[in-house]
């Protein structure tokens, strides 16, 4: 199956028919990332440490995730939605998933795996969604 490339307004290329890739925010419980990768190692889920996100402002975190075509996965429901809304006015973002801190870790893992299993990356561009779905 041929993949078509589309460029966003910010020049980021998104390939059609591509599985979502994920970027953990510094505030995300790393047990979620570990659990996802143990269950399905093929999922591309980068930790905040791997991306060097610790201590960065939300705008910079969003820029890094967008540059790498990664959906940002965060617990930050307080400030991230506002920063995301500002960010997508000028740039394209692969998307944001806000995981409730009240959601059990195993359920968060299941939801992320489900999203990866049944979705394409382009379904999340410039969208913010909350887990549980």
C-alpha positions in Angstrom: 0.0 0.0 0.0 1.5 3.3 -1.0 1.8 6.0 1.6 1.0 9.6 0.7 2.8 12.4 2.5 1.0 15.5 3.5 2.6 18.7 4.9 1.0 20.7 7.6 1.0 24.5 7.7 4.2 24.3 9.8 6.0 22.2 7.2 5.8 18.9 9.3 5.2 16.0 7.0 2.6 13.5 8.1 2.4 10.2 6.3 -1.1 8.9 5.6 -1.9 5.5 7.0 0.7 5.6 9.8 0.4 4.2 13.4 0.4 6.8 16.1 3.7 7.4 18.0 3.6 8.7 21.5 5.6 11.0 23.7 5.3 10.9 27.5 5.3 14.3 29.2 7.5 14.7 32.3 4.5 14.4 34.6 3.2 11.1 33.1 3.6 8.1 35.4 6.4 6.1 33.7 4.7 2.9 34.7 2.2 3.6 32.0 4.9 3.8 29.3 6.6 0.7 30.7 3.4 -1.2 30.8 2.5 -0.3 27.2 5.9 -1.3 25.9 5.9 -4.6 27.8 2.6 -5.5 26.3 3.3 -4.4 22.8 7.0 -3.6 22.2 6.3 -2.4 18.6 4.5 0.7 19.9 6.7 3.8 19.5 6.4 5.4 23.0 9.3 7.7 24.0 9.8 8.6 27.7 10.2 12.1 28.8 13.8 11.3 29.9 14.6 10.0 26.4 13.3 13.2 24.9 14.9 15.5 27.5 11.6 17.1 28.5 12.3 17.5 32.3 11.9 21.1 33.3 10.8 22.4 29.9 7.8 24.7 29.4 4.6 23.2 27.9 5.2 25.1 24.7 8.6 23.5 24.2 7.3 20.1 25.1 4.6 20.5 22.4 7.1 21.7 19.9 9.3 18.7 20.5 6.4 16.3 20.2 5.1 18.0 17.1 8.6 18.0 15.4 8.7 14.2 15.9 5.1 13.6 14.9 4.3 12.2 18.4 1.1 12.4 20.3 1.9 13.9 23.7 0.6 11.8 26.6 0.2 13.8 29.8 -1.5 14.1 33.2 -1.5 17.9 33.0 -5.1 18.9 32.6 -4.5 22.2 34.3 -2.2 24.1 31.9 -1.7 21.9 28.9 -5.1 22.5 27.2 -4.5 26.3 27.2 -0.9 25.9 25.9 -2.1 23.4 23.3 -4.9 25.8 22.1 -2.3 28.5 21.7 0.2 26.2 20.0 -2.1 24.9 17.3 -3.0 28.5 16.2 0.5 28.7 14.6 1.8 25.1 14.3 0.5 21.6 13.7 0.6 19.1 16.5 0.2 15.3 16.3 -2.2 15.6 19.2 -2.5 15.4 23.0 -3.9 12.7 25.2 -4.7 13.7 28.8 -4.7 10.7 31.1 -6.6 11.2 34.3 -4.5 10.7 37.4 -7.5 8.8 38.9 -7.4 6.3 36.0 -5.9 3.0 37.1 -2.6 2.4 35.4 -3.7 -0.9 33.8 -6.7 0.9 32.3 -4.5 3.7 31.0 -2.2 1.1 29.4 -5.2 -0.6 27.8 -6.6 2.6 26.4 -3.3 3.7 24.8 -2.9 0.2 23.3 -6.5 0.4 22.0 -5.8 3.8 20.4 -2.6 2.5 18.8 -4.4 -0.7 17.6 -7.4 0.9 15.9 -6.2 4.4 14.9 -4.1 6.1 12.4 -1.8 9.0 13.4 -3.7 11.6 11.3 -6.9 11.1 13.3 -5.3 12.9 16.2 -3.7 15.9 14.4 -4.5 19.1 16.3 -6.9 17.3 18.7 -6.8 17.0 22.4 -8.5 14.0 24.0 -9.0 12.7 27.5 -8.6 9.2 28.9 -10.6 7.3 29.8 -12.3 7.6 26.4 
